[in-house]
Amino acid sequence: MIKNFSKLLTIAFLSYWVISAPAFSKTTVTWWNWGNEGSDLAVTITEDIQNRFNASQSEINLEISFKGEDVNEPTRTALLAGAGPDIVTSSGSTYVRAYYDGGFLKSMEEYSTKYGWNKQILPWAYNLGVFDGEFYSFPKNYESMVLFYNKTLFNENGWSLPTNLSEYETLAENIKAKGMYPFAYGSSGWQPTHEHLVGNYFNTFAGPDNVYKALVGEKKWTDSEFVEALELLKKHMLDGYWSGSLENYYATDWDGFSSQFINREAAMLPIGTWGFEIMAGFADKNDDWAVAPLPIIAEDGGTPNYQLSIGGTMSINAGSKNPDAAAKVIDWILRDKSRVLEFSAKRGYAEWLIPLAYEASDFAEGADPKVRDYLIDFAEVTGAGNYGYTTWTFYPAEAGTHIWKDMESVWAEDISVLEFLGEQQALWDKARAANKLIPVGKR
């Protein structure tokens, strides 16, 4: 009897050990993100990333925590204390540069080679995360500046998208003659909106080749093409291209310029790709909308381009005790383009749009064809080398703030464009001397 009881006890113990072993052997990977617990964003990330990853395998337990509207500050504080999550999230390249300089990020070069990330991520996006020849971060979202326009309105009036400065200014005057604004836009509630316009004119008038040369120090921001670009922007701003006047531009917020565009008060809307969500307002309208690259406004025209930008990054903490497991989580996310698009679609393609080479077959049936076509076109155009540069991704911290914060002094005519760009160049010289520049892939 005692012998049989011992056998039963042994069997019970072994059964418990076999059943429980996977739970004890799982490696935990921590990851901090934006959002508040219970918010739509948090629920979506938890269900579509954390839970789906955990259900896909039995070795790793992914734990995602939400740190409110600013994940950067708690992350920075934790890293300085030698702690923090295994997977590090940041707002962009400026933070990555600071974390790299502080020795807080682990090189992901070996994982990139092992999993083929250098072939999956679009080259420009991959290069943004390369420091001193090794890979440290990649964007978990990308953005660009585009032109939305009222397609129905254009067809009714026989208008075409401009291909040079003369056509651009003629179109603006024709739209104004109809009692409408050429462009809906405004900075109320978000002063950095100014840098969108500066970047647009740098990339469509001065041209991305010249912007690249200034970024890497082969040209000065005080060179004539940049001075002329901002003189032209100032002229157009004071001529009321955006929301009718400089005063209106300052007073118009997101809801205001969205309403202008949807209700035919303005014919065009130059905005980042986050503007796709505004297009939902056309659902109960008879008008149709379209999206295109920003027109080139140099005198002799040129090839349209998409400005490159990222909206958040992912890296591995140098202090992580489980970097291999963290890399497996990242690889799971990158491996399936259809899954990435499915998740991003739930966020209106405004978040979690990882810069991968998307093709039509990657999109789910029923995906918005306009968004699909834009994403495919973006991959093809930028992959062919036709891309520009956004200020908020490629500018060092102080120069990046100056470019929008002090722009109002130019429009108020308190300082000249040349004086403004002289201040800008001085900030670039300072950042370059301190080795604080953002990586720019060779063009």
N, C-alpha and C positions, 0 to 999 in steps of 0.2 A: 504494500500500500504506500509506504513511504518512498519506495523506489519509483513507483508510478507517478507519485506527486512530484518528485524531483524532476522526472522527465517532462511532465506537463509544465512545470515552472521554467525549465530550460527552454522548451519550445515557445512558451509565452514571451520569455525575455528576448529570444532570437527574433521572433515575429515583430515585437515592438521595435527592436533595433533596426531591422530591415525596413520597416515602414517609416521609422523616424529618421533614419540616416540622411536621406536627401535634405530634410529640413535643417539638420544640424550642419550639413556640409555646404549649404548655399553661401555664396559670397554676396555681401550687400554692397550695392553701388548707390551712392547718394548724389543728388542733383538738385540744385536750387533754381527756381524759375520766378519770373514775374507772375503777378496775379494774387488774388485773395482766395483763401480756401472757400470752396462752394460757388465761386464765380463761374460763368460760362466757360471762360478760358481754362480755369483750373480743372473743371469737370472734363472738358474735352481732352486736355493733356493727360489727365489721369486715366481716362478710359482708353484713349487711342494710342498712347505711348506706353505708360507704365504698365497697365493691366495686360495689354496685348503682348508686350515684350515678355512679361513674366509668364504668361501662358504659353509662349512659344518655345520655352526651354526650361530646364530644371536645375541649372547650375548657379544662376545669378538672380538675386532679388533686387529689383530696381525700386528705389524709394525717392519720389519726387516731392519736394517741399516748395511751398509758395511763400514768397517774402514780400508781398504787397506790390505797390507800384514802382518801387525802386529796388531791384535786386543788387545793384552795383555797390551800394554802401555797406550792407551786411556782408557781402562777399569780400570787399576790400578789407573790412575790419577783421574778418575771420582769417584771411590769408596772412595779414600782418602778425596775427597771433599764432601762426603756424598750424592753423586748422582749416576749416572750410570743406565744401563738398568735393567728391571725387571728380565730378564733371562741373567745370566752371563756365557760367554764363556771363556775358557782358553785353553792353549796349553797342560796342563797335570797336574799330581799330585803335582808337586813342586809348581805351582801357587795356586792350591786349598789349599794346606797346608798353604801358606802365607795368603791367603784370610780368611781362617778359623781362623788362629791365630789372625788376625786383627779384627775379629768380623764382617766381611763383608758378610757372607753367612747365609741364613736362613736354619734351620734344615728342611729337607723334610721328616722326619720320619713319621709324621702323613699322608702325602700324599702317601708315600710308602705303608703304611698299608691300606689306603683307596682304592687305585687303584691296589694294588698287584704288585708293581714294584719289590719287593724283590723276587717274584716268576718268573717274566718275564726276568730280567737281569741275565746273567750268574753269579754264585756266586762269582767267583774271581773278576769280574769287579765291582759287587755291593760292595764288601768288601773294594775296593780301596777308596770308597767314604764315608766310615764310620769313624767318628772321635768321640772318647769318647762315643761310643755306639750309636750314632745317624747318620742318613744318610744325607749327604750334597751334593754329586755330583755323576754323573755317566758319563761314557765315551760315546761320540757321535761317536766314531770311535775306532776300535781296529786293532792292527797289530800283526804280529808275524814274526819270522825269519824262513825261509823255504829253501829247496833246490830244485831249478829248474835244470833239467838235460835233455840232448839231448837223448830222448828215442830211436830214430833211430840209433844214434851212438852207444849207449850201446848195442842194439840188434845186430848190425853188428859185434861188437867185442866180444860178449859174456860176457860183463861186467854186474855185479850186484851191487846194492847199498851195501856199506859195513855195517857190523853190529858190528865191533870192531876195535881197533886201527890197528891191523895187516892187516886186509882187507882194511882199509882206506889208509894206506901207500902203500900197494901193488897196489891198484887201481891208486893212484896218479902216481906211477912210470910207470905203464903200459900206462897211458895216455901220460905222458911225452915222452915215447919211441916212440909214434906215432907222435911226433912233435907238440903236443898241450899242452895247459896249463890245469892243473887239474881244476882250477877255474878261471872264469872271475870275476874280482873285482878291484876297485881302489878308492883312496881317493881324487883325484884332484877335487877341488871345494867344498869338504865337508869333512873336517878333522875328524869330529866325526864318520866317517865310521869305524875308528879303534875300536870303542867300540862295533860294531857289532861282530867283530871277537873275542874280549875279552869275550863278553857274550856267544858267541857260544861255546867257549872252556870251560868256566866255567860250562855251562849247559850240555855239552855232554861228558866232561871228568871228571871234579870234581863231576858233578851230581847235579840235582836241589834240592835234600834233603840237601846237604851240603851248597848250595847257600842260601837256606832258613834259615839255622841255622846261617849263617854269617849275613844275613839281620836282624835277630832278636836278634843278640848278643850272640848266643850260641856257635859260633865259631869265630875265628879270620881270617881275610883275609890273614894273614901270615902263616896260617896252610899249611901243606905239599901238600894237594890236589890242592890248588889254585896256589901254587908255581910251582908245576909240570905241571899244565894246561898251565900257561903262558910260562914256559920253552919250552913246546911242541909247542905252538903257535909261539914262536920266531924261533925255529928250522925249522918249516914248512915255515914260512915267508922267512927266509934266503935261504931255499931250492927252492924257486920260485914257491910255490903252487899257488899263486895269481898273474895272469898276467905275470908269468915268472921270476920275480925278485922283490926285494924290491923297486928298482928304478922305475921299470915299474908300480908297484902298486901305488906309489906316483904320477906318471905322468898320470895315467889313470882316466878319468872322466866317468860320466854316459853314454854318447854316446859311449865312447871307450869300456867300458866293455859290453855294450849292443851289440855292433857290434861283439865283440869277441865271445860272446855266440851264437848269431844268425848265424854267418858265420863259425862255426866249428873251430874257433881258440882255444876255450876252451870247455870242455865237460860239465862243471857244473857251476852253478851260485848260491852261497849262499847269499841271500838277503832278505829284508823284503817283506811282502806281497804286498807292493807297486810295486814290480817287475812284477806283473801280466801284467801291461801295456806294458812291454818290449816284452812279448810273442806275441804281435800283429805283430812283425817283422817276425814271421814264416809264415805269411799268404801266401807269395809268394815263400816259400821254400818247398823243398821235404821232409825235416826233420820234425819230430814231437817232441813235448816236453812233459814233465810230471813234476809233483810237488810232493814232499814228505817231511815229517818231516826231520830235520837235523839228520844224522846218529849218533848214540852213538859211541864214540871213546874211551871209557874206555877199558882196556885190556880184561875184561871179558864181554863186551857188556852191554846190558840193554834195557829198554823199551823206545822207542822214545817219545819225548815230544814236545809240542809247547811252546815257550817262550811267556809270557804274556806281552802285551804292549797296551797302549792306545794312541790315537792321537787326543786329545781334550776332553774337559769336558763341562758339562752343570750343572748349579746350579741356585738357586733363590737368588736374592739380599736381604740381610737382611733389607735394607731400602726400599724395594718395597712396594708401597701402594696397590698393587693388587696381592699378592702372591697366592691366591686361583685361580685366573684367569691364572696366569703363570703356575701353576701346571696342569691346564686343557690343556694348550697348550702342555706341556711335555707329558701328558698322551695320547693325540691324536697322538703324534709322536710314542710313544712306543707301542700303542695298536695293530697296524696292521703290522705284520712282513712282509707280502707281499708288503705293501706300502714302508716299509723301504728298502727292497731289490730292489724294482723297482727304487727308487730314487738313491740308491748306485750304481746300475748298470749303470746309466747315468754318474757316475763319475768314471767308470772303477773299481768299488769296492775298490778304493783307499781312498775314503772319505765317511763319513756318514754310515759306516758299524757298526751299534750299536750292541754290544755283546749280542744278544738274542739267544735262543736255536732254531736255524733254522732246519727245516725239509724239505724233498724233496717237499712236497705239498706247501711250502711257495714260491717257485720259479716260475716265469712266464714261460710259454711254450717258448722254444727257448733260455733259459738261457744257458750260456756256461757250459757244463757238468763238465769240469775240475774245474772251480771256484765253482760251486754248490757242487761238491763232497768234495772239500777242506773245505768249510764252514761247511758242515754237519759233516765232520770228526773232525774239530777243536772243535765243540761244544761237540761231543761225547768223544773225547780224554781228553780235559780239564775238562769236567764234571766228568770224572772218576778219576780225580786227577793227571793225567800225564801232568804236565806243569812245565815250567821253568820260569825264570825271566829276563826281559831285564834291562839293566843298566839305560836307559833313563826314565824308568817309576818308578823304585824302589829305585834309589840312591838319597840321599840328594844332594843339589845343588853343593857344592864344590867338594864332592867326585865324583859326576857325570861328572864334567868338567875334573877333574884330570885323570880319567880312560882313556880318549881318548887323552887329550892334552899332557900328559907326556909319553904316550906309545912309542912315537918315540925315546925317550931317551933310552928306553930298547932295541929297535931294533938296535939302533946305538951303543949299548954296552957302553954307558956313565954311566949307573947305572945298578945294577943287578936287577933281578926280585924280589928278596927278599927286596931290598931297596925300590923299587917301591911300593910293597905291604905294606911295613911298613909306607910309606907316606899315602897310601890309608887308612890304619887302623886308623891312627891318625886323619884323616878327619872324619871318621865314629865316633870315640870316641867324637870328638868335637860336631858333630851334635846330637849324642845321649844325651850328657850332656845338650844341649840346647833345647831338645825336638823338634828337627826339622826333624825327620824321617818321611818317607812316610808310611802310613798304609799297613800292609801286613797281609792278611787273614791267619788264622791258617791253617797249612798244614795237 
